[in-house]
Amino acid sequence: EVTGRLTSLALRNGIPVKDVVHQLIDISGGESVNYKKHLIKSIPDAVGIVLRERYLDKREKDE
């Protein structure tokens, strides 16, 4: 829950998605799991990966 709340707060207050993603990606905790082409290290890592794929990778393709 904390990851969602803080991510939402950051984005609603103008923090760029790339900065949020940079902070979330590669946070590890407990066991890692493979999902599609990713090694998910934690819930925050998964959120960062989803944000990157949904918003950053899409922007790069559109440009």
C-alpha positions in Angstrom: 0.0 0.0 0.0 2.8 2.4 0.8 4.3 2.1 -2.6 1.1 3.0 -4.3 0.4 5.9 -2.0 3.9 7.4 -2.4 4.0 6.9 -6.1 0.6 8.5 -6.5 1.6 11.5 -4.3 4.9 12.0 -6.3 3.1 11.9 -9.6 0.3 14.2 -8.5 2.8 16.7 -7.3 4.7 16.9 -10.6 7.6 14.5 -10.0 8.5 13.2 -13.5 7.7 9.5 -14.1 11.3 8.8 -15.0 12.4 10.0 -11.6 9.8 7.8 -9.8 10.8 4.8 -12.0 14.5 5.4 -11.2 13.8 5.3 -7.5 11.6 2.1 -7.7 13.5 0.0 -10.1 15.9 -2.6 -8.6 14.6 -2.3 -5.0 15.0 -5.9 -3.8 13.3 -7.8 -1.0 12.7 -11.5 -0.3 12.5 -13.9 -3.2 12.6 -12.7 -6.9 10.2 -14.1 -9.5 10.4 -14.2 -13.2 7.5 -12.6 -15.0 7.5 -12.4 -18.8 11.0 -11.0 -19.6 11.6 -9.5 -16.2 13.1 -10.6 -12.9 10.8 -9.0 -10.4 12.8 -8.3 -7.2 10.0 -6.7 -5.1 6.6 -5.0 -5.3 8.2 -1.6 -5.7 10.4 -3.0 -8.5 7.3 -4.4 -10.2 5.6 -1.0 -10.0 8.7 0.7 -11.5 8.8 -1.8 -14.3 5.1 -1.3 -15.1 5.4 2.5 -15.0 8.5 2.4 -17.3 6.8 0.1 -19.8 3.5 2.0 -19.8 4.7 5.6 -19.8 8.4 5.8 -20.7 8.8 3.1 -23.3 5.6 4.3 -25.0 7.0 7.8 -25.3 10.2 6.6 -26.8 8.2 4.7 -29.5 6.0 7.7 -30.2 8.9 10.0 -30.8 
